[in-house]
């Protein structure tokens, strides 16, 4: 996108994040054979694990370090070690605390912030500096870097990035609902067809080689 000077519109950013949240909610709400919710947490939400197809589909992949946070007795377990990519961790994950679905939502907030601003949020020169940034450093509002970001979209992003669990979105579906409502409010053309057109435009050279 940067190479061709074709950054995605806010509408398409919302579409990608909303569709990803739909998949995340599906994972978060899965139940085991006994009917009890597994409490799955992906723990590695990052750009490499969100795929957008040439047909406009959005896929969340690599559940390799996903963890069920509920045991048979319903007791929450802890990871015991840091997993995932530091620049896309939640504050509680950085500190090795118990995790639930809201940890993944923080990571989604990072992705949204970076797609809106086209900058990295927490990445620093060292792993330690990155962990400190995630855990403690002030988080600038996306709109402070790009003044044309709609107020509602800035608020959605800020809520996903709330360090306080009580202030963060309680579920992936709740955040998805706000993004879908925003798309409807502004009448944005943000369906899978528009995303397909964008992908085929950005990757036209590659697709031409494949077709040839």
C-alpha positions in Angstrom: 0.0 0.0 0.0 2.8 2.4 0.9 4.7 1.5 -2.3 1.8 2.4 -4.5 0.6 5.3 -2.4 -2.7 3.6 -1.7 -3.3 3.5 2.0 -6.7 1.9 2.9 -9.5 4.3 3.6 -11.0 4.6 7.1 -14.0 2.7 5.8 -11.8 -0.3 4.7 -9.8 -0.2 7.9 -13.1 -0.5 9.8 -14.2 -3.4 7.6 -11.0 -5.4 8.1 -11.0 -4.8 11.9 -14.7 -5.5 12.2 -14.5 -8.8 10.2 -11.5 -9.8 12.2 -13.4 -9.1 15.5 -16.2 -11.4 14.2 -13.7 -14.3 13.9 -12.2 -13.4 17.3 -15.6 -13.5 19.0 -16.3 -16.9 17.5 -13.1 -18.2 19.0 -13.7 -16.5 22.4 -17.1 -18.0 22.8 -16.4 -21.6 21.8 -17.4 -24.3 24.2 -15.9 -27.7 24.9 -17.6 -31.1 24.6 -19.1 -30.6 28.1 -20.8 -27.4 26.9 -18.7 -25.2 29.1 -17.0 -22.1 27.5 -13.3 -22.8 26.8 -12.3 -19.1 27.3 -9.9 -19.2 24.4 -7.5 -16.3 24.2 -5.5 -15.9 20.9 -2.6 -14.1 22.6 -0.8 -13.3 19.3 -3.0 -10.8 17.5 -0.6 -9.0 15.2 -0.4 -7.9 11.5 1.2 -11.2 10.4 -1.8 -13.1 11.7 -4.5 -11.1 9.9 -4.9 -12.1 6.3 -6.9 -10.3 3.7 -7.7 -12.3 0.6 -7.9 -11.0 -3.0 -11.7 -11.7 -2.7 -12.1 -9.3 0.2 -12.2 -12.0 2.9 -10.6 -11.4 6.3 -9.1 -14.3 8.2 -7.5 -14.5 11.6 -4.9 -17.2 11.7 -2.2 -18.9 13.8 -3.9 -20.0 17.0 -0.7 -21.8 17.9 -0.3 -20.1 21.3 -4.0 -19.7 22.0 -4.8 -20.7 25.5 -8.0 -21.9 27.1 -8.2 -19.8 30.3 -10.9 -22.0 31.9 -10.0 -25.4 33.4 -12.5 -28.1 33.9 -13.2 -26.6 37.3 -13.6 -23.1 35.9 -10.5 -21.8 37.5 -8.4 -19.4 35.4 -4.9 -20.4 34.6 -1.8 -18.3 33.9 0.6 -18.5 31.0 3.7 -18.6 33.2 5.8 -17.1 30.4 5.5 -14.4 27.8 4.3 -15.5 24.4 3.4 -13.5 21.3 4.9 -10.4 19.8 5.9 -7.8 22.4 4.7 -4.7 20.4 1.2 -6.2 20.2 0.8 -7.5 23.7 -1.7 -6.2 26.3 -0.3 -4.6 29.5 -1.5 -7.6 31.5 0.2 -10.0 29.1 3.5 -8.1 29.5 3.2 -8.5 33.3 2.5 -12.2 33.0 -0.9 -11.8 34.6 -4.0 -14.0 33.9 -5.6 -13.2 30.6 -9.1 -13.2 29.2 -10.7 -12.1 25.9 -10.0 -8.4 26.7 -6.3 -9.0 26.3 -6.9 -9.8 22.6 -9.1 -6.7 22.3 -6.2 -4.5 23.4 -4.1 -6.0 20.6 -6.9 -5.3 18.1 -6.8 -1.7 19.4 -3.1 -1.5 18.5 -3.8 -2.8 15.0 -6.6 -0.2 14.6 -4.4 2.6 15.9 -1.6 1.7 13.5 -3.9 1.4 10.5 -5.4 4.8 11.2 -2.1 6.6 11.8 0.2 4.5 9.6 2.7 4.5 12.5 3.9 2.0 15.0 2.4 2.5 18.5 4.6 0.6 20.9 7.6 -0.7 19.0 10.9 0.6 20.5 14.6 -0.2 20.0 14.7 -3.1 22.4 12.3 -5.7 23.7 12.5 -4.3 27.2 11.7 -0.8 26.0 8.8 -2.1 24.0 7.4 -4.0 27.1 7.7 -0.8 29.2 5.9 1.2 26.5 3.0 -1.2 26.4 2.7 -1.4 30.2 3.3 2.2 31.2 3.9 4.9 28.6 1.1 7.3 27.6 -1.0 6.2 24.6 -1.6 9.1 22.3 -5.1 9.4 20.7 -5.0 8.4 17.0 -6.8 11.7 16.2 -3.8 13.6 17.7 -1.8 12.3 14.7 -4.5 12.6 12.1 -7.0 15.3 12.6 -9.4 13.9 10.0 -10.2 10.7 12.0 -13.9 10.8 12.9 -14.4 11.4 16.6 -16.4 8.2 17.0 -13.6 6.1 15.4 -11.0 7.8 17.7 -13.2 6.9 20.7 -13.5 3.2 19.6 -9.8 3.0 19.2 -9.1 4.6 22.6 -11.6 2.3 24.4 -9.9 -0.8 22.9 -6.6 0.5 24.2 -7.8 1.3 27.7 -5.3 -0.2 30.2 -8.1 -0.6 32.7 -9.9 -3.8 32.0 -13.2 -2.3 33.2 -12.9 0.6 30.7 -11.9 -1.7 27.7 -14.5 -3.3 25.5 -16.0 -6.4 27.3 -16.0 -8.5 24.1 -14.9 -8.6 20.5 -18.5 -8.4 19.4 -19.1 -5.2 21.4 -16.3 -3.5 19.5 -17.4 -5.0 16.2 -20.9 -3.6 16.8 -19.5 -0.1 17.3 -17.5 -0.3 14.1 -20.4 -1.6 12.1 -22.6 1.2 13.5 -20.0 3.7 12.5 -19.9 2.4 8.9 -23.7 2.7 8.7 -23.7 6.2 10.2 -21.3 7.6 7.6 -22.7 5.5 4.8 -19.3 4.2 4.0 -18.8 1.8 1.1 -17.0 -0.8 3.2 -18.3 -4.2 2.1 -16.3 -7.2 0.9 -16.7 -6.1 -2.7 -15.0 -2.8 -2.0 -12.2 -4.6 -0.1 -11.8 -7.0 -3.0 -11.4 -4.0 -5.4 -8.8 -2.4 -3.1 -6.8 -5.6 -2.8 -6.8 -6.2 -6.5 -5.8 -2.6 -7.1 -2.9 -2.6 -4.7 -1.7 -6.1 -5.8 -2.5 -5.6 -9.5 1.1 -6.3 -10.6 1.3 -9.5 -8.7 -2.1 -10.6 -9.9 -1.2 -9.8 -13.5 1.9 -12.1 -13.2 -0.3 -14.9 -11.8 -2.9 -14.5 -14.6 -0.2 -14.4 -17.2 
